[in-house]
């Protein structure tokens, strides 16, 4: 079905309110430098603590220009340790050294303020200047952007660079080759087994993309047609995305962990002519027969009247053989039999900036997936720019994002953002703890990875194991770390910073969504001090606001609903086939704003702290408690490896707090430990937030990308076991049975 076009890193310094400094040579859970808050420059202290001074939502950042760049001489030693009280986190400031900042793309708070101010005052000029660095067959018109985010004024509409003609594949590949980067490594591919690897230069990648693009055209795929991609993290996955973009087709990548039912749902919605897959994949010791899942999905979709003409299947011989792969003649085609025969050059299909680039389905509260639609020009400029600045990207960096291309992170920060900058990217097929928990750091050393971007779930998972899995590897190449997917609790942040990064690598703790296309609130590593667990300040062109339940903007130190005022180039344009749902979900809750669905707190210094999804906020006796906050408190306990919190009905409180807790390896369950965990929450947050129930959890139900399936936890907590639904997408479905068995322990 055609989709209509709309027209070597230095040490950092940790500063805290506790008034002490540690030895910077200390590692592990130590290594913090402390400076009293009271020693900050006095003229601007009033600005830091003022709740309502002016309409300038970035006024707090101005004070950062006066903060010290080093700890100074302080006599007393008092290192920050894992599990420190959450209340202290907002007073801990972790500074990049002068050496790091001096080499950073954005090196001072003043520079950030100037750039952000221009992006707010003159968005057309700001983004036009950046867009001009890319290739456009034809420049956009006089109007750089148009927007209406207020449902009271008519249909929601966002357009950037409309009339500009370009192609994102050309900018990712051809432009880099023409600039002399043809022999630079574009992709290092690391297989499931440690001794299986491959690589492609930018020239080789361009040739492979062109061959697939030519095949797709021969198969009848035209500009605006949908192509479903159901592939694991082989090099063929980004190749497939780029090939679709080259010919103007709209790719819809479906995570190769979704069940046949889920895949069929997406096929039925976007009606592709072609589906791209592989016969099987190994993840750790487990073999997953993807082709069998695709076959079942195509049977389901055909019963719904949607048939797919071509199933192009890559033979992943390390997982299974052709002989063991079920086949349907006339529909199924082996990738290796046809693609190498095609020419290694392919004409570019030039598209309008507002032509669709991809569909990506994300979970909806109604159960029906939402087809998030991103267009070409604005997304291209935004992903390239956010990647460049949030990771302080240098041309010598080797970048590894552990995300799968089945999610938005894999689109924006495995494929498009890095390649638009001519970066070298690591693509990893396997599991991060296979064959052991040192695999990540083995890969870092093997490829000299300098930027490492991952999810808090993985960080917490690795924290459970012996630190020797980290310390036995060098990791000296690391320069910048990154976190994505959910708020990172301070204890995980500190472990990541102190142990993995040797207390020398800043962490870009990014907040963004499938819908935003790219980073919205994120540290710029060399620009300002960080606070463990805070996403810090907004990216260029982004104006976050915190509103109350009536939609009134709240100034200064506060908590509320996170919204965004005004559009940005990377914003999604609609939900495919359901613009009404697009408006209802994102723009009607608070008229005039994009509503993120997340709760947020802004501290006295203006730093933003994400508190989790609004539907993950528990109302206990009138107290609104963010599940992320309770999880953070539990995870700060020395014997807790990970925690997930949900709300349950409570006859007195309305809602009670139900906590699933995974303990550090080897720690036995006990009533004493249960009480200790509850006391930890009482001490850090308050008695009102104490869990009503601690449920021991050998593991949590997660997708293979690491996302915790809270829907399943809610059903287990409520004992609605007959309503658990589809658990096929879990990395380990047996975890559900284990949790049920421990329900009364």
KAZI-V676701 format. One record per backbone hydrogen bond with DSSP energy under -0.5 kcal/mol. NH is the residue of the N-H (numbers start at 1). CO is the residue of the C=O. E is the energy in kcal/mol with one decimal. If there is no record, write none. Layout:
nh->NH co->CO e->E
nh->NH co->CO e->E
This chain:
nh->3 co->224 e->-4.5
nh->4 co->2 e->-0.7
nh->6 co->354 e->-0.9
nh->7 co->5 e->-0.5
nh->9 co->478 e->-0.5
nh->12 co->503 e->-1.7
nh->13 co->95 e->-4.1
nh->15 co->13 e->-0.6
nh->15 co->93 e->-7.5
nh->19 co->16 e->-0.7
nh->21 co->76 e->-2.6
nh->22 co->32 e->-2.1
nh->26 co->23 e->-1.9
nh->28 co->498 e->-0.6
nh->30 co->27 e->-1.4
nh->34 co->20 e->-0.5
nh->35 co->16 e->-0.6
nh->39 co->36 e->-1.6
nh->40 co->37 e->-1.9
nh->44 co->41 e->-0.7
nh->45 co->42 e->-1.2
nh->46 co->42 e->-0.6
nh->48 co->44 e->-1.6
nh->49 co->45 e->-1.6
nh->50 co->46 e->-1.0
nh->57 co->55 e->-1.0
nh->59 co->56 e->-1.8
nh->61 co->58 e->-1.2
nh->62 co->58 e->-0.7
nh->62 co->59 e->-0.9
nh->63 co->60 e->-1.3
nh->64 co->61 e->-1.6
nh->65 co->61 e->-0.5
nh->65 co->62 e->-1.2
nh->66 co->63 e->-1.7
nh->67 co->64 e->-1.1
nh->74 co->72 e->-0.8
nh->78 co->76 e->-0.5
nh->84 co->81 e->-1.1
nh->88 co->85 e->-1.4
nh->89 co->85 e->-0.5
nh->89 co->86 e->-1.4
nh->90 co->86 e->-0.5
nh->91 co->88 e->-1.7
nh->92 co->88 e->-0.5
nh->92 co->89 e->-1.3
nh->93 co->15 e->-8.1
nh->93 co->91 e->-0.7
nh->94 co->92 e->-0.5
nh->94 co->530 e->-3.0
nh->95 co->13 e->-5.8
nh->95 co->93 e->-0.7
nh->97 co->11 e->-0.7
nh->101 co->97 e->-2.5
nh->102 co->98 e->-2.5
nh->103 co->99 e->-0.9
nh->103 co->100 e->-0.9
nh->104 co->100 e->-0.5
nh->104 co->101 e->-1.2
nh->107 co->105 e->-0.5
nh->112 co->108 e->-2.0
nh->113 co->109 e->-2.9
nh->114 co->110 e->-2.6
nh->115 co->111 e->-2.4
nh->116 co->112 e->-3.2
nh->117 co->113 e->-2.7
nh->118 co->114 e->-2.1
nh->119 co->115 e->-2.1
nh->120 co->116 e->-1.4
nh->121 co->117 e->-3.1
nh->122 co->118 e->-3.1
nh->126 co->122 e->-2.9
nh->127 co->123 e->-2.5
nh->128 co->124 e->-1.8
nh->129 co->125 e->-2.1
nh->130 co->126 e->-1.3
nh->131 co->127 e->-2.9
nh->132 co->128 e->-2.0
nh->133 co->130 e->-1.7
nh->134 co->131 e->-2.0
nh->137 co->165 e->-2.2
nh->138 co->165 e->-1.5
nh->141 co->162 e->-1.4
nh->144 co->142 e->-0.9
nh->146 co->159 e->-2.1
nh->148 co->157 e->-2.3
nh->151 co->149 e->-0.6
nh->153 co->150 e->-2.2
nh->154 co->151 e->-0.9
nh->157 co->148 e->-1.8
nh->159 co->146 e->-2.5
nh->161 co->144 e->-3.7
nh->164 co->161 e->-2.5
nh->165 co->138 e->-2.7
nh->166 co->164 e->-0.5
nh->166 co->351 e->-2.7
nh->171 co->167 e->-1.7
nh->172 co->168 e->-1.9
nh->173 co->169 e->-2.5
nh->174 co->169 e->-0.5
nh->175 co->170 e->-2.8
nh->177 co->173 e->-2.5
nh->178 co->174 e->-2.9
nh->179 co->175 e->-1.1
nh->180 co->177 e->-1.7
nh->181 co->176 e->-2.5
nh->182 co->177 e->-0.6
nh->184 co->181 e->-1.5
nh->186 co->200 e->-2.7
nh->187 co->200 e->-1.9
nh->188 co->425 e->-2.7
nh->189 co->187 e->-0.6
nh->189 co->198 e->-3.2
nh->190 co->188 e->-0.5
nh->190 co->427 e->-2.7
nh->191 co->189 e->-0.5
nh->191 co->196 e->-3.1
nh->196 co->193 e->-2.0
nh->197 co->195 e->-0.6
nh->198 co->189 e->-2.1
nh->200 co->187 e->-2.0
nh->202 co->181 e->-0.6
nh->202 co->184 e->-2.0
nh->203 co->182 e->-2.3
nh->205 co->201 e->-2.8
nh->206 co->202 e->-2.2
nh->207 co->203 e->-1.9
nh->208 co->204 e->-2.2
nh->209 co->205 e->-2.5
nh->210 co->206 e->-2.4
nh->211 co->207 e->-2.1
nh->212 co->208 e->-1.9
nh->213 co->209 e->-2.5
nh->214 co->210 e->-2.5
nh->215 co->211 e->-1.8
nh->216 co->212 e->-2.6
nh->217 co->213 e->-2.2
nh->218 co->214 e->-2.2
nh->219 co->215 e->-1.6
nh->220 co->217 e->-1.7
nh->221 co->216 e->-2.4
nh->224 co->248 e->-2.6
nh->225 co->222 e->-2.5
nh->226 co->1 e->-1.1
nh->227 co->250 e->-2.1
nh->228 co->274 e->-1.8
nh->229 co->252 e->-2.1
nh->230 co->228 e->-0.5
nh->230 co->276 e->-3.6
nh->234 co->232 e->-2.4
nh->237 co->234 e->-1.6
nh->238 co->234 e->-0.6
nh->239 co->235 e->-1.8
nh->240 co->236 e->-2.1
nh->241 co->237 e->-2.0
nh->242 co->238 e->-2.5
nh->243 co->239 e->-2.3
nh->244 co->240 e->-2.1
nh->245 co->241 e->-2.2
nh->246 co->242 e->-2.1
nh->247 co->243 e->-1.2
nh->247 co->244 e->-0.6
nh->248 co->245 e->-0.9
nh->249 co->244 e->-2.1
nh->250 co->225 e->-3.4
nh->251 co->249 e->-0.7
nh->251 co->357 e->-1.3
nh->252 co->227 e->-2.7
nh->253 co->359 e->-0.6
nh->254 co->229 e->-3.0
nh->255 co->253 e->-0.5
nh->255 co->406 e->-0.6
nh->256 co->231 e->-0.5
nh->257 co->255 e->-2.4
nh->258 co->255 e->-2.2
nh->263 co->259 e->-2.5
nh->264 co->260 e->-2.7
nh->265 co->261 e->-2.2
nh->266 co->262 e->-1.5
nh->267 co->263 e->-2.2
nh->268 co->264 e->-2.9
nh->269 co->265 e->-1.5
nh->270 co->266 e->-2.1
nh->271 co->267 e->-2.4
nh->273 co->226 e->-1.4
nh->274 co->226 e->-0.6
nh->275 co->310 e->-2.4
nh->276 co->228 e->-2.5
nh->277 co->312 e->-2.7
nh->278 co->230 e->-0.6
nh->279 co->314 e->-2.1
nh->281 co->288 e->-2.0
nh->283 co->281 e->-0.5
nh->283 co->286 e->-2.8
nh->284 co->282 e->-0.5
nh->286 co->283 e->-1.4
nh->288 co->281 e->-3.2
nh->289 co->287 e->-0.5
nh->290 co->288 e->-1.4
nh->291 co->279 e->-1.7
nh->293 co->289 e->-1.2
nh->294 co->290 e->-2.5
nh->295 co->291 e->-2.8
nh->296 co->292 e->-2.0
nh->297 co->293 e->-2.3
nh->298 co->294 e->-2.8
nh->299 co->295 e->-1.9
nh->300 co->296 e->-2.0
nh->301 co->297 e->-2.7
nh->302 co->298 e->-2.1
nh->303 co->299 e->-1.4
nh->304 co->300 e->-0.7
nh->304 co->301 e->-0.7
nh->305 co->302 e->-1.6
nh->306 co->301 e->-2.7
nh->307 co->305 e->-0.6
nh->309 co->273 e->-0.9
nh->310 co->273 e->-1.4
nh->311 co->331 e->-2.7
nh->312 co->275 e->-1.9
nh->312 co->310 e->-0.5
nh->313 co->311 e->-0.6
nh->313 co->333 e->-3.5
nh->314 co->277 e->-2.7
nh->314 co->312 e->-0.5
nh->316 co->314 e->-1.0
nh->317 co->315 e->-1.2
nh->319 co->316 e->-2.3
nh->320 co->316 e->-1.7
nh->325 co->322 e->-2.0
nh->326 co->324 e->-0.6
nh->329 co->327 e->-0.5
nh->331 co->328 e->-1.7
nh->332 co->328 e->-2.7
nh->333 co->311 e->-2.2
nh->335 co->313 e->-3.1
nh->337 co->334 e->-0.9
nh->338 co->334 e->-0.9
nh->338 co->335 e->-1.1
nh->339 co->335 e->-2.4
nh->341 co->338 e->-1.2
nh->342 co->339 e->-1.9
nh->349 co->246 e->-2.8
nh->350 co->348 e->-0.8
nh->351 co->166 e->-2.8
nh->353 co->164 e->-2.0
nh->354 co->7 e->-0.6
nh->355 co->352 e->-2.3
nh->357 co->374 e->-3.0
nh->358 co->374 e->-1.5
nh->359 co->251 e->-2.3
nh->360 co->372 e->-2.0
nh->362 co->370 e->-2.3
nh->367 co->364 e->-1.4
nh->370 co->362 e->-3.1
nh->371 co->369 e->-0.5
nh->372 co->360 e->-2.0
nh->372 co->370 e->-1.4
nh->373 co->574 e->-2.2
nh->374 co->358 e->-2.2
nh->374 co->372 e->-0.6
nh->376 co->355 e->-1.6
nh->377 co->353 e->-1.9
nh->380 co->376 e->-2.3
nh->381 co->377 e->-2.2
nh->382 co->378 e->-2.5
nh->383 co->379 e->-2.7
nh->384 co->380 e->-1.8
nh->385 co->381 e->-1.9
nh->386 co->382 e->-2.7
nh->387 co->383 e->-2.1
nh->388 co->384 e->-1.9
nh->389 co->385 e->-2.2
nh->390 co->386 e->-2.5
nh->391 co->387 e->-1.4
nh->392 co->389 e->-0.6
nh->393 co->388 e->-2.2
nh->397 co->394 e->-2.0
nh->399 co->424 e->-2.8
nh->400 co->451 e->-2.8
nh->401 co->426 e->-0.6
nh->402 co->400 e->-0.5
nh->402 co->453 e->-2.3
nh->407 co->404 e->-1.9
nh->410 co->404 e->-0.9
nh->410 co->407 e->-0.6
nh->411 co->407 e->-1.1
nh->412 co->408 e->-2.9
nh->413 co->409 e->-2.7
nh->414 co->410 e->-0.6
nh->415 co->410 e->-1.2
nh->416 co->411 e->-2.3
nh->417 co->412 e->-1.7
nh->419 co->415 e->-1.8
nh->420 co->416 e->-2.4
nh->421 co->417 e->-0.7
nh->421 co->418 e->-1.0
nh->422 co->419 e->-1.4
nh->423 co->418 e->-2.3
nh->424 co->397 e->-0.8
nh->425 co->186 e->-2.7
nh->425 co->423 e->-0.5
nh->426 co->399 e->-2.4
nh->427 co->188 e->-2.9
nh->429 co->190 e->-2.8
nh->434 co->431 e->-1.7
nh->439 co->436 e->-1.6
nh->440 co->432 e->-0.8
nh->442 co->438 e->-2.0
nh->443 co->439 e->-2.3
nh->444 co->440 e->-2.2
nh->445 co->441 e->-2.1
nh->446 co->442 e->-2.3
nh->447 co->443 e->-2.2
nh->448 co->444 e->-0.7
nh->449 co->444 e->-2.1
nh->450 co->398 e->-2.8
nh->451 co->398 e->-1.9
nh->452 co->480 e->-2.1
nh->453 co->400 e->-2.7
nh->454 co->482 e->-2.1
nh->456 co->484 e->-0.5
nh->458 co->455 e->-0.6
nh->459 co->455 e->-1.8
nh->460 co->456 e->-3.1
nh->461 co->457 e->-2.1
nh->462 co->458 e->-2.5
nh->463 co->459 e->-1.7
nh->464 co->460 e->-0.8
nh->464 co->461 e->-0.9
nh->465 co->462 e->-1.0
nh->469 co->466 e->-2.0
nh->470 co->467 e->-1.5
nh->471 co->467 e->-2.7
nh->472 co->468 e->-1.9
nh->473 co->470 e->-1.8
nh->478 co->475 e->-1.4
nh->479 co->450 e->-3.3
nh->480 co->450 e->-2.3
nh->481 co->506 e->-2.8
nh->482 co->452 e->-2.0
nh->483 co->508 e->-2.4
nh->484 co->454 e->-1.5
nh->489 co->487 e->-0.6
nh->492 co->489 e->-0.6
nh->493 co->489 e->-2.4
nh->494 co->490 e->-2.7
nh->495 co->491 e->-2.1
nh->496 co->492 e->-2.6
nh->497 co->493 e->-2.8
nh->498 co->494 e->-3.6
nh->499 co->495 e->-2.1
nh->500 co->495 e->-1.4
nh->501 co->496 e->-1.8
nh->502 co->499 e->-0.5
nh->503 co->497 e->-2.3
nh->504 co->501 e->-2.1
nh->506 co->479 e->-0.6
nh->506 co->504 e->-0.6
nh->508 co->481 e->-3.1
nh->508 co->506 e->-0.6
nh->509 co->507 e->-1.3
nh->510 co->483 e->-2.2
nh->510 co->508 e->-1.2
nh->511 co->521 e->-2.9
nh->512 co->510 e->-0.5
nh->517 co->513 e->-1.2
nh->520 co->511 e->-2.5
nh->521 co->511 e->-1.9
nh->522 co->537 e->-2.1
nh->525 co->390 e->-0.5
nh->525 co->523 e->-0.6
nh->527 co->524 e->-2.4
nh->528 co->524 e->-0.9
nh->530 co->94 e->-2.4
nh->534 co->531 e->-2.6
nh->535 co->608 e->-1.4
nh->536 co->608 e->-0.9
nh->537 co->535 e->-0.5
nh->539 co->520 e->-3.1
nh->542 co->539 e->-1.9
nh->544 co->542 e->-0.5
nh->545 co->563 e->-2.7
nh->546 co->554 e->-0.5
nh->547 co->545 e->-0.5
nh->547 co->561 e->-2.5
nh->548 co->552 e->-2.0
nh->551 co->548 e->-2.1
nh->554 co->546 e->-3.2
nh->558 co->602 e->-1.8
nh->560 co->600 e->-2.2
nh->561 co->547 e->-2.8
nh->562 co->598 e->-2.7
nh->563 co->545 e->-3.0
nh->563 co->561 e->-0.6
nh->564 co->594 e->-2.2
nh->565 co->543 e->-2.6
nh->566 co->564 e->-0.5
nh->571 co->568 e->-1.7
nh->572 co->515 e->-2.1
nh->573 co->373 e->-2.3
nh->574 co->373 e->-0.8
nh->576 co->371 e->-3.5
nh->576 co->574 e->-0.5
nh->578 co->575 e->-2.7
nh->582 co->578 e->-1.6
nh->583 co->579 e->-2.2
nh->584 co->580 e->-2.7
nh->585 co->581 e->-2.8
nh->586 co->582 e->-1.8
nh->587 co->583 e->-1.9
nh->588 co->583 e->-1.6
nh->592 co->149 e->-0.9
nh->593 co->590 e->-1.9
nh->594 co->564 e->-2.4
nh->595 co->586 e->-3.0
nh->595 co->593 e->-0.6
nh->596 co->562 e->-1.9
nh->596 co->594 e->-0.6
nh->599 co->612 e->-3.0
nh->600 co->560 e->-2.4
nh->601 co->609 e->-2.7
nh->602 co->558 e->-2.8
nh->603 co->601 e->-0.5
nh->603 co->607 e->-2.2
nh->606 co->603 e->-2.0
nh->608 co->536 e->-2.2
nh->609 co->601 e->-3.1
nh->611 co->599 e->-2.0
nh->612 co->599 e->-0.6
nh->614 co->597 e->-3.3
nh->616 co->613 e->-1.7
nh->617 co->614 e->-1.5
nh->618 co->616 e->-0.5
nh->618 co->625 e->-3.1
nh->620 co->618 e->-0.9
nh->620 co->623 e->-2.8
nh->621 co->619 e->-0.7
nh->621 co->653 e->-2.3
nh->623 co->620 e->-2.7
nh->624 co->622 e->-0.6
nh->625 co->618 e->-3.4
nh->625 co->623 e->-0.8
nh->626 co->624 e->-0.5
nh->627 co->616 e->-2.1
nh->628 co->611 e->-0.9
nh->629 co->626 e->-0.7
nh->630 co->626 e->-1.5
nh->631 co->627 e->-2.8
nh->632 co->628 e->-2.2
nh->633 co->629 e->-1.8
nh->634 co->630 e->-2.4
nh->635 co->631 e->-2.8
nh->636 co->632 e->-1.0
nh->637 co->634 e->-1.8
nh->640 co->637 e->-1.9
nh->641 co->639 e->-0.5
nh->641 co->662 e->-2.7
nh->642 co->662 e->-1.8
nh->644 co->660 e->-2.4
nh->646 co->658 e->-2.6
nh->648 co->656 e->-2.0
nh->650 co->654 e->-1.6
nh->654 co->650 e->-1.9
nh->655 co->653 e->-1.1
nh->656 co->648 e->-3.5
nh->658 co->646 e->-2.7
nh->658 co->656 e->-0.6
nh->659 co->657 e->-0.5
nh->659 co->693 e->-2.9
nh->660 co->644 e->-3.3
nh->661 co->659 e->-0.6
nh->661 co->695 e->-2.3
nh->662 co->642 e->-3.0
nh->663 co->661 e->-0.5
nh->664 co->639 e->-1.9
nh->665 co->464 e->-0.6
nh->667 co->664 e->-2.3
nh->668 co->666 e->-0.5
nh->674 co->670 e->-1.9
nh->675 co->671 e->-2.2
nh->676 co->672 e->-2.0
nh->677 co->673 e->-2.3
nh->678 co->674 e->-1.9
nh->679 co->675 e->-2.4
nh->680 co->676 e->-1.9
nh->681 co->677 e->-1.6
nh->682 co->678 e->-2.4
nh->683 co->679 e->-2.6
nh->684 co->680 e->-2.0
nh->685 co->681 e->-2.9
nh->686 co->681 e->-1.5
nh->689 co->686 e->-1.6
nh->690 co->687 e->-1.6
nh->692 co->657 e->-2.3
nh->693 co->657 e->-1.5
nh->695 co->659 e->-3.5
nh->695 co->693 e->-0.6
nh->696 co->694 e->-0.6
nh->697 co->661 e->-2.7
nh->702 co->700 e->-0.7
nh->703 co->707 e->-2.4
nh->704 co->729 e->-0.7
nh->706 co->703 e->-2.0
nh->709 co->701 e->-3.1
nh->710 co->708 e->-1.5
nh->712 co->709 e->-0.7
nh->713 co->709 e->-1.3
nh->714 co->710 e->-2.7
nh->715 co->711 e->-1.6
nh->716 co->712 e->-2.3
nh->717 co->713 e->-2.7
nh->718 co->714 e->-2.0
nh->719 co->716 e->-1.1
nh->720 co->715 e->-2.9
nh->721 co->719 e->-1.0
nh->723 co->720 e->-1.8
nh->724 co->721 e->-0.9
nh->730 co->727 e->-1.5
nh->731 co->702 e->-3.5
nh->732 co->702 e->-0.5
nh->735 co->732 e->-2.0
nh->736 co->733 e->-1.4
nh->737 co->733 e->-0.6
nh->738 co->734 e->-1.9
nh->739 co->735 e->-2.4
nh->740 co->736 e->-2.2
nh->741 co->737 e->-2.3
nh->742 co->738 e->-1.3
nh->743 co->740 e->-1.4
nh->745 co->742 e->-1.6
